[in-house]
């Protein structure tokens, strides 16, 4: 896999912004144009595919109110250059998922480089390919399952660099694809201010990592009944970490149960969930997963 993140990170502006100006969007379009070659239909085919996705998702394309203010005569390009920044992020994510895109991780690196260079407070997660076994007419074949890039916020650059990025690199391991999928969904929920979902999904990713470690190590557990606390006990009993770490790791389950929405919080929740709690849960869980994976020899 190519290098995940741009070396220009360290020259980024000190303050992050969470809008994406038209000139930055034009540069991003140029990246997708470079990575949609004719054998796969070319740039026009990519725009057509993404346009269909947008129509299905929103029912219409954005455009400037006044014709003189429009950026392009192409309706899909005009949509990308004029829509709100959340829709622009959706557009970028959709491009990676289309057959006409053929840039893999290289295109991700280039767009992340643009984000870092210009102080945009988002980053794309890796373009991951998981090899899987498939069966067709009774014959076993080697297939590929994709984990497409998602745009995540990078509010605290030091934490992002030292915790979030390494955790996402760790989870790109094919053995951890379930935990990876859940953590990516947690980041997406956080970006969309769905804080209870972000907390719940982070807890699910942590549990999935523990189950994967038990599978790899051959430690017995109940796939359907064992919860976070039980899985932590199993890992402790097998000397994965010292006993005094148990309460630290069990906090993941406690926060999920109190602030997440996995079990239903009722009509009058005791605790109000804000971005601060969701961000803490995502960061804490990522840090815990890094440590446990290293102790298990997965890093």
N, C-alpha and C positions, 0 to 999 in steps of 0.2 A: 504494500500500500504506500502511496505517496505521502510525503510529509503533510500532517494534518492542518497545521496552522502556520500562518505567514510569519517570517522572520521580522517583518516590519512592525510587529506588535509593540516593540519597545520604543518606537518613535511616534506612537499614537498620541493624539491630543489628550491633555489632562482630563478634560470633561467630556462625557459621553452625551450624545444626542439620540433621541428615539424617533425622529422623523427621517425620511429618506428623500432628499431633494432631487429634483428632476435630473440634474447633471450626474448624480450618482446612479440613478436608474438607467440613464443612457449608457454609462460604462458597464453596468450589469448586463444590459441587452447585448452589448458588444461581446461579452464573454459567452453568452449563450449562442450568439451567431457563430463564433469561432468553434463551438463544440456541437454543432448540428450539421454534420457533413452530408453531402448529396446521397451517398448510398442509403442513408436512413430517412431521406426525404428533404433534408436541408432545413434552413431557418424558417421558410414559409410553412413547411409542414409542422415544425415545432409550434409556431404561433397558432396554426389551425387547431392543433391538439389541445393546447392550453386554452384557447378560446372556447372550445367545447366544454372543457372542465368548468370554466368560469360561468358559462351559461347555465350549466346544471346546478352549480353551487349557489349562484346569486340571482339568476333569471335575467340578467342584463349586464351590459358593459358600461363602465364609467366613461364619462367624457366631459370636457370643459363646457361650461354653460354657453359661452359665446364662441362662435366659429373662429373668430380671429385669434382667440386665445388657445386654440387647440395645438398640440405638439406634433401630431402626425395624422395623415389621412388613413393610415391602417388602423382599424378599430381596436385590435388587440393591443397594439403598441400604444395607442392613445389611452386605452384603459390603464395600462401599467404606468404611464407617465403622469396620469391625472388622478388616480384613485388614492384613497387614504392609505397611510403607511401599513396598517394591518393587512389590507387587501394586497398591497405590494408584496408583503412577505408571503402571503398565500400564493401569489403569482410565481414567486421565485421557487417555492417548494414544489409547485405543480410542474414547473419546467423540468426539474430533475426526474420526475416520474414518467416522462413521456418517452416513447420509443425513439423519437427523433433526436433526443439528447444522447450524445455518445462521449461526453467528457469525463465521466466517472469522478474520482476524487480531485482531478486536476482543476475542473471548473469550480468545485467547492473551495479549493485553496485560493483561486484567483478572486472570487467574490469575498471571501474572508479577508484577503489582503486589502481589498477596497474598503471594507468596513473598518478595519483596524487603522488604515492610513488616514481615513477621514473622520474618525471618532464616532462612527455609528455604533450604538450600544447593543448590537446583535451579533450573533455568530452562528454559522451553520455547523451542525453536527456532521460527523463523517458519513461518507457514502460507503456503506458496508455491504459486502457480498458474502452471504453465508452458503457454503456448499451443503446441499441436502440430497438425500436419496429419494427418488420418485419411482413409481411403478406405472408402466403403460402396457396393457395387454399381457400382463404377467411378467414383463421384462423389467429388471431393475436398471434405472438410469441415474446418472449424476445430474442434478439440477442446481439452480441458484435461487436463493431467496434474498431479496433486497431489503435493506433498511435505509430508506431514502433520507436525505438530509432534512433537518428541521431547524428553523430559526429560533434560537433561544436568547434570552436577555443575558448580558454580562454586566450587572450593576456594579459589583465590587471587582475590579480588575485583578487584584492580587488573589482573592479567593477563587475567582474564575480560573486563573492561570495555574494555581497550585492544587486545586481540589476538583473543580467541575471538569476541566479538560482531561486530566489524567483518569478520572472516573469514566468518562465517555470512551476514552481510548481502551480502558480495561474492558468495558462492556461490549466492545466491538468483537471480542472473542466469540466465535460461533457457538461455543458451549454455553454462553451466557445470553443468547439472543432473546430469551423470554424476559430476563431482567432488563436487558437493553431496551426492549420495546416498551416496557412499563415506565422506565425512567425517562425515555423520550416523551412519552405521553404526559408525565409529570411536568416536564419543562414546558410543554405546549400548554398545559392547563395553567401554569404560572403565568405564561405570557398573556393568556386571555383572562387573567384575574379570576380564574376558577380555583380559589385557594383550597377549599375542602378537597377537591379532586386531586390537586397537586400533592397534598399531604397523604391522601389514601394511596395514590399510585406510587409515591416514594416508598411507603411501607411495603407495598406489594413487591416492588423491585428488590428490596432488602430480603424479604422472605424467599423470593425466587433464587437469589444468589445463594442463600443458606441451603436451600434444597439441592441446587446444582452441586455445591461442594459436598453435601452428603452423598449424592449419586456418584460423584467422581471418587470419593474416598471409600465408598462401599459401606457407609454408616446407615443403619436401618432407621426409617422414619415412616410415618403414615402420611401419604401424599395428600389425602383428603381431610385429615383431622388435625394434624400437628400445626400449631400456630407459631408465631414469632418466638414466644417465650420457650416453647418446647424445643424448637429447632436450635435456639441458642444453648439450651441445656445439653442437647446432644453434642454440639460442637465443643462445649466446655468439657463434657465427660470424656471426649476423645482428645483432650489436651491441645485443642487448637489455640486457646488463649487462656490466661490465668483467670481464676474464679472471680477476682474482683472486677473484671470487665463485664460480668453478666448484667449487672444493674445498668451499666452505661448503654449496652446494646439493647436491653429491654425497653429503654426509653423510646425507641423507635415505635414499638407497638403501643406504648402508653399514649404517645402523642397522636398516633393514628386513631386510636379508639376514642380519645377525648375531642379531637379537633377535626378528624376526617369524616367522611360520609359513608364509610363502609357498612356501618351497622345502623344508620339512620340516627339523626340527632334530635328528632322530635320537633314539635311546633315551637318550642321555646328553648333553644340551646343554652346551656349554662355558660359556654364560652363563645365569644365572638371571634371569628377567624379573620385575620387581616393578612396583608402581603408579608409583613415581618415574620409571622409564624410560618407561613408557607415557604418563604425563602430559607429560613433557618432549617426547616425539615429537609428540604432538598439538599442543602449544603451538608448538614449533619449526616444524612444517610449516605451521601456520596463519599464523605470522609470515612465513615464506618466500613463501607464496602471496599474501599481501597486497602484499609488495614487488614480486614479479614481475608481478602483475596491474596494479599502478599503472604500472610501467615499460612495460607493453604497452598502456596506455591503456584498461583494462577497468573501472577503479574509477569 
